């Protein structure tokens, strides 16, 4: 899998997880304490670390793009 494909997959995951974090049903589960309140923290952590991983892959994609554009 090429770095740009990895980045696209990460981005897709990030968008999906973000949609869950903003979903009314998810927010109600947290608010009504039907699930462990730490779940919101864990989901935020996942988004944070996924964003960090995306940043690392973006650097590789940019370097590769710059090398290809100079060729």
Rosetta blueprint (number, residue, H / E / L):
1 X L
2 X L
3 X H
4 X H
5 X H
6 X H
7 X H
8 X H
9 X H
10 X H
11 X H
12 X H
13 X H
14 X H
15 X H
16 X H
17 X H
18 X H
19 X H
20 X H
21 X H
22 X H
23 X L
24 X H
25 X H
26 X H
27 X H
28 X H
29 X H
30 X H
31 X H
32 X L
33 X L
34 X L
35 X L
36 X L
37 X L
38 X H
39 X H
40 X H
41 X H
42 X H
43 X H
44 X H
45 X H
46 X H
47 X H
48 X H
49 X H
50 X H
51 X H
52 X H
53 X H
54 X H
55 X H
56 X H
57 X H
58 X H
59 X H
60 X H
61 X H
62 X H
63 X H
64 X H
65 X H
66 X H
67 X H
68 X H
69 X H
70 X H
71 X L
